[in-house]
Amino acid sequence: MTVKPLDNRVLVEVAEESEKTVSGIIIPDSAKEKPRMGKVVAVGTDEDLQEVIKEGDKILFAKYGGEDITVDGNEYKIIQRDDILAILS
C-alpha cells in the first residue's frame, strides 16, 4: 500500500531512541520530554512544503504532534508542517 500525504502534511518513519542510565536502567523514548527524530518518507501536495522538505530528510518534530498509522506492519506518523521543528543535516 502507498501513502501519499495531502496538503501540508509529511509521512515520517520515527526513529526510536532509548537511553541507558549509569546504573543500567533503560529509559524509553516515550518517557523523555524532548522532540522526536524521524526520516521523511513522503511529502504532501503543498508546493511550498515540497521546496523545503524532501523525501529522505531527517527532521525533528514535536513529541505529541501528528497521527500514528500502521502500513504493511510498519509504523509511521503523519505530521503537519507546523509540528516540524528542524531539518537535520
C-alpha positions as CSV (number, residue, x, y, z in Angstrom):
1,M,0.0,0.0,0.0
2,T,1.2,3.5,-0.8
3,V,0.5,6.5,1.4
4,K,0.6,10.0,-0.1
5,P,0.0,12.8,2.5
6,L,-2.2,15.7,1.4
7,D,-1.7,19.4,1.7
8,N,0.9,20.5,4.3
9,R,1.5,17.0,5.8
10,V,4.5,14.8,5.9
11,L,4.8,11.0,6.3
12,V,7.6,10.2,8.8
13,E,9.3,7.0,9.8
14,V,10.0,7.6,13.5
15,A,13.5,6.8,14.8
16,E,13.0,5.1,18.2
17,E,15.7,6.0,20.6
18,S,16.3,4.7,24.1
19,E,18.8,5.9,26.7
20,K,20.6,3.8,29.3
21,T,21.4,5.3,32.7
22,V,24.7,4.7,34.5
23,S,23.0,2.0,36.7
24,G,21.8,0.2,33.6
25,I,18.1,1.3,33.6
26,I,16.9,1.8,30.0
27,I,14.7,4.9,29.6
28,P,12.4,4.5,26.6
29,D,11.8,7.5,24.2
30,S,8.2,7.7,25.4
31,A,9.5,8.8,28.9
32,K,11.6,11.7,27.7
33,E,10.4,15.2,27.3
34,K,12.2,16.2,24.1
35,P,11.4,16.4,20.4
36,R,11.4,13.3,18.3
37,M,13.5,12.5,15.2
38,G,12.4,10.7,12.0
39,K,13.1,10.2,8.4
40,V,10.7,11.7,5.8
41,V,9.1,9.0,3.7
42,A,6.6,11.2,1.7
43,V,5.8,14.9,1.4
44,G,2.3,16.3,0.9
45,T,1.0,18.2,-2.1
46,D,1.7,21.7,-0.8
47,E,4.3,23.2,-3.3
48,D,5.9,25.4,-0.7
49,L,6.5,22.5,1.6
50,Q,7.9,20.4,-1.3
51,E,10.6,23.0,-1.8
52,V,11.7,22.9,1.8
53,I,11.2,19.2,2.8
54,K,12.4,16.3,0.6
55,E,12.0,12.6,0.9
56,G,14.9,11.1,2.9
57,D,15.4,14.3,5.0
58,K,15.9,13.7,8.8
59,I,13.7,16.0,10.8
60,L,13.0,16.9,14.4
61,F,9.3,17.2,15.2
62,A,7.1,18.0,18.2
63,K,6.8,15.0,20.6
64,Y,3.0,15.0,20.6
65,G,2.5,16.1,17.0
66,G,0.8,14.1,14.3
67,E,-1.1,10.9,14.0
68,D,0.2,7.4,14.3
69,I,-0.5,5.0,11.5
70,T,0.5,1.4,10.6
71,V,1.0,0.5,6.9
72,D,2.0,-3.1,6.0
73,G,3.3,-3.7,9.5
74,N,5.4,-0.6,9.6
75,E,4.6,2.3,12.0
76,Y,4.7,5.9,10.7
77,K,3.5,9.3,11.8
78,I,1.7,11.8,9.6
79,I,2.6,15.3,10.9
80,Q,1.7,18.8,9.8
81,R,4.2,21.4,8.7
82,D,3.6,23.3,12.0
83,D,4.9,20.4,14.0
84,I,8.3,20.2,12.1
85,L,10.9,21.9,14.2
86,A,14.1,21.4,12.2
87,I,15.8,19.6,9.3
88,L,19.0,17.8,10.4
89,S,22.0,17.7,8.1
